[in-house]
Amino acid sequence: MMTSGNAPPGGAGQAVDIARAATAELDARGRVVAWTRAAERLLGYPAAEILDHPAAELLAVPGDTARVAAVARWCRAGDGWGGSVAARHRDGRELQLAVQVTPVVDGAAEGADRERWSVLALEEWRLPGSGVNQLMLEPFLAHAPVGLAVLDTDLRFVWVNDVLERLIPLERRLGRTVYEVLPEPEAEAFQERMRGVLRTGSPVMDYEFRSPTYADPAQERAYSASFFVLADPQGHRVGIWYMVIDVTERWRAQERLALLNDASVRIGSTLDITRTAQELAEVAVPALADFAAVDLLDSVIRGEEPVPGPVGGTPTLRRSGQQSVHEGCPEAALAVGEAVQRAPSSLIARCLLTGESLVEAALDFDRSGWVTEIPERAAIIRAFGYRSVTVAPIRARGITLGAATFVRSRRLGPFVADDVRLAEELVARAAVCVDNARRYTRERIAARVMQRNLLPHELTGGSALEVASWYFPADAPSGVGGDWFDVIPLSGARVALVVGDVVGHGIHAAATMGRLRTAVRTLANLDLPPDELLARLDDLVIGLVETRSADAAVEAENASVAATFTGATCLYAVYDPVSRKCTMARAGHLPPAVVGPDGAVDFPELPAGPPLGLGAMPFESVELELAEGSLITLFTNGLIEACDQDIGVGLSRLGNALAAPGRTLKETGGRVVEALLAGPPSDDAALLLARTRALGAHQVASWDLAADPAVVAGARTLADRQLTEWGMDDLVFTTELIVSELVTNAIRHATGPLTLRLIRQDVLICEVFDASSTSPRLRHARTTDEGGRGLFIVAQLTRRWGTRYTPDGKTIWTEQMVDGQAGGSPGGAMP
């Protein structure tokens, strides 16, 4: 019985075709040992011309010799072979034959020399099936536009089509294993998948891989391979066939899309101009170029506004970012931050001038004059084998910010149009980020300049305090904060210490800080007690918030400002060196630290009070008596919260740093900064240290006076005697006039008891205390008035004068220069 597995080509029931089939017999060496009449009719060769000749001589394609050897190995390993073979007729015609090779079983044969093979051949067109069958398909598959290959179960190549033959010639492929033909990584991946297909019978679809081209190993292409099993009619797996498609363009499109997506994530991660430029270079290498350099205008790096349009002339460019496939960028002639040297004919200069990308797909050292204008650059280009360069302008919002240079060697080949478009897209995305960083830099610089100008440059505590301060602006994207501090001289040798923190960051916080500092100085000159000063300051902040909220309805920009500005905190303290008492009040601020002369650290319990701008509760003052040499420490939360830990840990570290006795203020402050600030703070940090001094009997003289006009002469005498003792004879006359006027006014317009006090420091202070709350008023008396000229005379003789209210009354005070120059005019009087 004949089955489809052992039936000759043509199938059952095709007697006419079987009769025309040619039959031959081959020996073990592939020589023809038997030739039939049908074979002679089919190919035109008589038996005398073909017997004992290799059957391979009948093939039409010379390369099929290797295929014959592979088929012979296949036949010996199995039960034969069937397929399509192109043969040459004796008259030169090419015939496509359906061939069936089967072994001849001869019991008398012994050994390999007696091996025989029966070959049955028929012209392909004589087979049934309307002319569409396996044998007719082979020529079409051989010339298919995709790569096709057939391998046996040992994964040796049996057949490949023209596409794969062009990659690797047949003599290097047929009969060889995948490891002998393909590169090791590719062969390992192919074998793993083909073994799986042979084992399971399930195909593997669309396996993508990259491989160097055989014509130019430096160039890489992408392929997609699919693997399928070959089975005989009985279902036995006899081999593998696979299909390979070149998907380089699809792969490159995906790579470009992935690169753009990566760029959108990586470029612009910060608002630092140099970092953004470096991110552009890092994204471009190695995906787009072997070396990338980003050069920005010096004015852009400084945050200034460049001139719109192309850039001509010779503006300074600075290297802002660079990256290379070689570690350390050895081909970079410049370091980041250095000025870029460029000739007028260079690609960068022409790119900035035209505002368009320039490409030299193939560098020609003889024609590209700009390459050889700088010998060092020419040597680098030759040493690293650079062959292609693209320069793209960095432009955003109509202004040119700089230029980006991309260079390739043979690794990536020359720049093509798609590469240039990709480079321009990367640069365009980076340009917006660079311009945003430039604008942020400009605002940050403006805020810092404003903050630096609004903060005190020099602090002095006079004879009452020794002071020192430290300020560290925030190193955060949101910009500088609103922390501030001040030391304000007051009347009666007293000194005010203040520290505050405006909520928010940026130029608006800095401006608000300046307004609050000015307001505090103004209120301090009114000699208000700390709690009342904070109450007045609270009203001011409430007014600021309400004003900004009203403006927000008109201007959207101010709306965001009003939404972020919610208030401020403040601590205000007044130290009196005569009584050694310090009065403090705080509005939502951290309490101060007070270090005694023995090194003991204490954080006084002050009523917290609400932050400024809420107007919820009244403020309370606390009065402390401090020993001479005590250290008052005022600070903002940025100092103790910079270590990223609980505020209690920060306060503990602050106390430990302050505890060491016998240190100067600079040493103490340095120790505090070292203990609490490991790096740039995320919020502004301010530290103000003040060591107390006391004024002794040799600097202060005080007398109680009766409310009687007769004591005025005695008061002048007491003042004269004291000034003579202090060696201030040049101030005796003016002081007599001042004492006489102040005591007379107190007796006439106030109530007793009265006290006269003189304080000697860098100025001479004269004070008269009374129990009345009425305030003297400076006025210009008319010529007919009998009085009203006393305070006017006092204002002319003193540097400044004023009124200070106390719980028991008021104090009228004056200050005179100790050198006897009584400077003064009504403009110097206190309001």
Secondary structure, 3 states (H helix, E strand, C coil): CCCCCCCCCCCCCCHHHHHHCEEEEEECCCEEEEECHHHHHHHCCCHHHHCCCEHHHHECCCCHHHHHHHHHHHHHHCCCEEEEEEEECCCCCEEEEEEEEEECCCCCCCCHHHCEEEEEEEEHHHCCCCCCCHHHHHHHHHCCCCEEEEEECCCEEEEECHHHHHHCCHHHCECCEHHHHCCHHHHHHHHHHHHHHHHHCCCEEEEEEEEECCCCCCCEEEEEEEEEEEECCCCCEEEEEEEEEECHHHHHHHHHHHHHHHHHHHCCCCCCHHHHHHHHHHHHCCCCCCEEEEEEEHHHHCCCCCCEECCCCCCCEEEEEEEECCCCCCCCCCCCCCECCCCCCCHHHHHHHHCCCEEECCCCCCCCHHHHHCHHHHHHHHHCCCCEEEEEEEEECCEEEEEEEEEECCCCCCCCHHHHHHHHHHHHHHHHHHHHHHHHHHHHHHHHHHHHHHCCCCCCCCCCEEEEEEEECCCCCCCCEEEEEEEEECHHHCEEEEEEEEEEECHHHHHHHHHHHHHHHHHHCCCCCHHHHHHHHHHHHHHHHHHHHHHHCCCHHHHHHHHHCCCEEEEEEEEECCCCEEEEEEEECCCCEEECCCCCEECCCCCCCCCECCCCCCCCCEEEECCCCCEEEEECHHHHCCCCCCHHHHHHHHHHHHCCCCCCHHHHHHHHHHHHCCCCCCCCEEEEEEEECCCCCCCEEEEEECCCCCHHHHHHHHHHHHHHHHCCHHHHHHHHHHHHHHHHHHHHHCCCCEEEEEEECCEEEEEEEECCCCCCCCCCCCCCCCCCCHHHHHHHHCCEEEEEEECCEEEEEEEEECCCCCCCCHHHCCC
